[in-house]
Amino acid sequence: MPLGFGIVGAGQRCMYFFGPDIRRNADRAKLVAIAEPDQARLRSALDDLGGDIHAYEDIDGLLEDPLVDAVIIASPDFTHRELLDKVLDAGKHVICEKPMATTPKDARHMTRRARAAPEVVQIGFMLRYAPMFIRLKEIVDSGVIGELVQVGATEVIEYYHGASFFRRWQRFRKHSGGLLVHKACHALDVINWIVGSTPAQVSAIGGTDTFVANPEAATRCRDCDLATTCPAAYRADAYNYTYPTVAERADPDALGNDACAFNADKDIIDNATVMASYENGVRLTFNFVTTGQRHERRFMLVGNRGIVTASQADGTIVVEPVGGETQTAVLPEELRDEHGGGDEFLLQSFLDSVGGGEPPTADVMAGMHSLALALGAEESIDHHGAVVDLGPYLEGLS
C-alpha cells in the first residue's frame, strides 16, 4: 500500500520536486492532499498536478484526512516549528524542508520533540543523498588521503538566482534566518557530514555589496528604464524560483514578485567568508557568493596524506594521495545540477525509513548542526568577525 503524503505549501518545492518525485515512485508513495491558504494558488496546484488530491486551507484539515500517513512541510522557514508540532501531535511521519528553523530556540525544541517521537522525521538535505557527496564521504572515510585536516569550500549562486532572494520573502532574516541559513545550509550540512564531527566555533565576515540601493532604478522591474540591461531584472519567461499560478502564467503583467533586487527593503547579506572548527580538530573555510555566471559548489578536502578536489557543476572528483596515482571521476550530466540528483533519493530514503529501514541520514541533528553553524556565522558577521562558541546553540543536544 503506497504511503499517503500531504504537502503543506503549494510552492516550487511542492510543484517541481516533491509532487513529481512522489508520482515517479507511485508503487510506494501517493500524493493525497495539499494544504495552502492562498485559494488561487491551491486551485492552480490541483489543476497542474491533476489526479485525486484533497485540498485544504490549513494543516489542521490535512491532518484529519485519514489517507495522510506522512506530511511534507514545504512552507516558509519561520513556520516550521509550529507545523512540526502539529504533525507529530497527529502521529504522522514528516519531511521538514530546510532550514528546520530560523532561531536556535525553535531548532532545539524541534530536535528534542523529534528525537522523542516514534515517527520518522527527516530534514530536506538532499545533498546527503546525491551521488557526488556520497562518494566524497566514502573517499574521506576510506583513509586514502589520511586523516582529514581541513576543508575549503565555495558556493556560488548564479546571479539571477541570487537576485531572486532579494525580491522575495527570504530577504528578511526574521523569515529566513539569512542566506547562510536559508541557502548555504545545504553546503554546510554536507560538509558537517563529510567531516563527521560537531561544529564547535565559527567566525565570519560578510555583507551586502552587490544588491544595494540604486537611485537610478525603479522599485519594480516593470517600471525600470534599466531593465533591458540589468542582469537582475525580473523576466516573466524565466524560471523565477517560485510557482506561478495558472492565472499568473496567463497574464505576466499580474505577477507581483518583480520587486527590484537592489531597492527592495532587506537585511540579508549577499556574500560571506566563514571559518569554523570542529570538535575533532578539522578546520573549515567556506566562501559564499550570489553573483556567479552559474551555480557551483567547489571543495578541497585536505588530509595529512593527500587531497581531494571536486566541482559539482563540472561533475568532477579528483583524488591525489601522497605516493599514489591521481584518480579522476566524472559524473553524468544529470547529476551535476544544483541538487546533485539527490531529491528523489531523499524521498526514497524516507520511504525506506518509514518501512522499517535505517533512520534518515538527514535527521534532526543534521538540521540542528547546520543551523547552529549558519546562525553562528550570521551572529559573527553582526559582530565584525567575532569568534562565536556554538556550544550554547547546541546546549543539551549531545
N, C-alpha and C positions, 0 to 999 in steps of 0.2 A: 504494500500500500504506500503510495507516494506521500512524503511529508508535506503537509499543507502549510504554505507560507503566507503570512500577511506582511505587507510593507507599509511602514509609516513614512509618508513623504513622497509625493509624486514628482520628484526632481530628476536630474540627469542620472543619478546612481540607480534609481528605480527603473527608469525608462531605457537606459542604454547599457546597463550592466546586469544588475540583479534580475530584472524581468527576463531578458533574453537568456541569461545563464540558466535560470530555473527551467525555462522552456526547453533548452538543449539537454536537460537532464530529466526529461519527463517520466522516465521509468522510476525515478527516485524522489522527485520533487514536483510540486504543483503550486502555482500562484493562485490563491483562492480569495485574497482580499487586499484592498488598498485603503488606507486612511489618509485623507488630505482635506484640510479645512477650506481651501480655495475650490469652490464648486466648479468653476470653469476649468480649472486645471485637472480636477478629478474626472470630469466628463471627458476631457480630451485624452487623458491617460487611458481610460477604459476603451475609448474608440481606437486609439493607436495599438493597444495591446490585444484587444479582441478577446474572445473566449468568455467563459462564465466566471467573472470576477466580482465579488461582492464589494460594494462601495460604502465607505463610512466617512463621516465628517471628522471623527476623532478616534483616538486609540481605544477609548472605552468601549465603543461599539464593536470595534475589530476584535478586542479581546474576549468578547462574549460570543463570538462566532465559533461554533463547535468544530468547524473544519480547519481552524487555525491551530497548528501544532507548534509553529515557530514564528518569530517576528524578526524582521529586519528593521532596525532603527536607522533611517536614512534622512532624518530631519536635521535642521541646523545644529551646530555643535553644542550650543549652550542649553539645548533642550534635553540632552541625553540622560542626565541623572534622573529626572522625574519619570521619563519614559521607561528606563530600565527598571526602576522600582515597580512600576505598574505591570510590566511584562512578567517579572519574577513573582509578583504577588498572584498573578493569574496562572502560574505554573507552566509557562511557555519557555521553550528554548529561545536563544536570541543571538543574532549577529548585530553588534553595535558598530556603526560606522566610526571611523577615526576622525579626529581625536576622540577618545572616550569621554572627555570633558574639557572644560576650559579653565578650571580652577583646581588647585591641589585638594581642597576640601571635598569638592564633588567627586574627584577621582578616587580619593581614599575611601569615601563612602561606597562608591560603586564597586571598588575592589573587594572590600570586606563583604559586601552584600553578595557579590557573585561567587566568591570563594565559599560562602556558607550555603549556597543554593545547590540542590541536586541537578538543576537544569544545566545544559551546556551553554556557556557564554563565550563567544568568540569576538575579537576585535577585527575590524576590517583592514588589516595589514596584509594586502595581497602580495607584497614583495617577498614575504616569507615563503610563499608558495610558487614563486617564479623560478624557473629552472636555472637562470643565471645565479641567483643568490643562494639557492640550494647548493649549487656547485662550488661557489666561493666558500661557503661554510665547510663543505666537505674537504676542500683543499687545506684550509686552515687547521681543521681538526685532525687531518691526517699527519700533521707534523712535517710535511715536506719542506716547509720554509722555517722549520724550527718553532720556537715559541714566539707567539705574536707579541710585538713590542709596541707598534704604533699603527694608526690608521690615518690616512689622508683621504679626504673625500670632498667632492664638489658637486653641488646640484645646481643646474642651470635651467631655469624655466624659460620657455620660448616667449618672446616679447609680447605677442598678442595675448597669450595665455596669462602672462604676468600682469598685463594691464587689466585683465578681466577682474582680478581680485580687488582692484582699486575703484571699481564701479558697483560692486555687489556688496552683499551684507558682510562678507568677510573683512571689509576694510575697517571694521571697528573691533578692537580687541575684546570688548565685552561680549561680542558674539562669537568670535573665532579663536580668541587667545593670542592672535597674531600669526603671521605666516610661518614662523618657526614651529608653531603648534599645529596650525591647520594644514600646512603643506609639507614642510620639511620633516614632519613626524614620521613619514614613510621611510625616508633615508636614515633618520636617526634610529628608528626601530630596527631596521635590518642591520645596521652597524652594531647596535647593542647585542643582537642575536649572534652575529659572527664573532664578536669579542667574547661573548659568553660570560659576562660579568655585569655587575650593577654599576651604573654611573655614580661617581662619588662627588666630584666637584666640577664646576664649569665657570668659564669666563668668556665673555663675548663682547664684541663691538659691532656696531651696525647703524643703519639709519635709512632715511628716505631721501635718496639723492637723485632719482630719475623722475618719479611720479610726484613732482612738486607743483605748486600753483603756477599757472601760466596766464598772465593777464591778457595775452593776445588770443587765448582760446575761449570758447563759449562754455556754458555749463553742460550743454548736451551736444553730442556729435552732430545731430541733425541740423543744428543751428550754427555750426562752426565753419568759418572760412578756411581753416587749416585741415579739414577732414580728408581732403583728397591726397594729402602728402603725409599725414600723421600716421605712423605705424601702429598707434594705439587706437585709432578711430574705429568706432563700432561698425561692423559690417553685417548687415542682415543676412547675407548669404554665406557667412562663415559659421564654423562651429564655435559657439559662444559660451560653452561650458555651463549651459543651462538647458532646461527642457522647454522649448517654445510650444505653446498650445496650438491646437488646430486653428483657432481664430487668429492667433498672433502670426502664424505662418502665412495665413491668407491675406493679412494686412500688415506688412512690415512697419508701416507708419505707426501702428498701435503699440509697437514694442516700447516698453518703459525703461529698459536697462541700458540705454545708450549714454549714461552719465559720463562726463569727461573724467578719464582716469587721473588727470592732473588736478582738476579743480574741484573734484568731489571732496567733501569732508572725509577725513581719515585719521587714524592714529597708529597705523601699522608701518613696519619698515619694508624696504624693497631690496635690501642686501644686508648680509651679516657674515662675520667670521667668528667661528665658535671654537674654543679649545676646552677639552674636557679630560678628566682622568677617571679611571675605573678602579674598583676595589682590587682587581688582580694586577694593577700596575700599568695596564695598557693606556696609552695616551692617544687622543683624537684631535685632529684639526679638520674642521668642516667649514666649507665656504658655500654660501647660498646667495644666488643672484636671480633676478627676474627679468633680465633683458637680453636673452640669448637668441641666436638665429634658429636654434632647435632645442628641444628638450633633451637634456643629457644628465646622466649621473656617472661620475668617474671615481674610481677607487684605487688607492695604493695601499696594500696590506703588507706591512714590513715585519718580517720575522728576524730572528737572530741568525738564520741560515738561508736567507733569501727573501724575495719579494714576489707579490702577485699584483698585477695591474689589470684593470677591467674597465671597459666602456659599455654602458648599457645601450646607448644609441647605435654604436657600431657592432654590438653583439660580440665583443672580443674579450677573451680571458687569456692573459699571458703569465705563465708560471716560470720564474727564474730562480731555481735553487742553487745555492753555492755548491760548486763541484759537480753539478748535474747539467743535463741538457735542458735548454729552454723549450717549453711546450706551449703551443698556441691553439686555442679552441675558438671557433666562430659559430655563434648561434644562428639558427634560421631567422629570416626576416620577421616572421610573425611573433617572435619572442623579444623583439627589440623596442617595442613601444614603451610608453611611459610606465605602464603597469607590468611590463615584462611577461605578459601572458598569464599572470597569476590570478586574475579574477575568478575564472571558472574553477581553477584548482582550489581556491579558498572555499568556494561553495561545496565542492566535492569533499573536502576535508571536514567541513562542518557536518555534512550528511554522514560521513564515517563516524564522527564522534557521537552524534545522536544515536547512531545504530549500535553503539557499544564499543566503538574503537578507542584509540588513544585520545586523551584530552587535546584540545586545539593547540597547535604551536603558537598561534597568535592569541594568547589568553589575556586575562585582565592584568596580570603582572607585566606583560609586554606593553600593554597600553599605559600602565602606570609609570614604567621606567622611561618610555619615550616622552610622555607628558612632563615628567619631572625634569628631564634633560632640556626639553624645549622651553618650558616655563622658566627654568633656572637661567637659561641663556637670555630670554627676554628680560628677566629681572636684572641680569648683569649689564645688559645694554642700557637699561634705565639708569644704572649707577656707574656709567662710564667705564665698564670693563671690570668692575669689582668681582673678585672670586666669590662664587656662591656655593655654599655647602648644601648638597642635595639631601642630606640626612633628614632635615625637617619635612621635606616633601614626602619622604617615604616612611615617616615615623609609624612604627607599629605594623609594618607590612613585610617583615622578613620572610 
